[in-house]
Amino acid sequence: MKRKYQKTLDLIFSHPISGNIQWRDIEALFIELGAVICEREGSRISVVLFGEVRVFHRPHPSPNTDKGAVANIREWLKANGVTP
């Protein structure tokens, strides 16, 4: 895994939960892990990864992902064996 993606993964798993992770970096990490991302209505996207479909809301106007979403992503990755 490239350093950029590893850094994003480290931020997702940091304690306390970071509120400074840009959504585009999380999307790039998903793609690196093999995800297929599809646009949905409004600011929503669906992420197909690990044989599951998850729907996320792109943050706006701030590019930073809120802590609740980061916690959900952390648990999803952890449950599928992805850790830093």
Secondary structure as GFF3:
##gff-version 3
##sequence-region A 1 84
A	DSSP	alpha_helix	3	12	.	.	.	ID=ss1
A	DSSP	alpha_helix	23	32	.	.	.	ID=ss2
A	DSSP	beta_strand	36	39	.	.	.	ID=ss3
A	DSSP	beta_strand	44	49	.	.	.	ID=ss4
A	DSSP	beta_strand	52	57	.	.	.	ID=ss5
A	DSSP	alpha_helix	67	79	.	.	.	ID=ss6
###
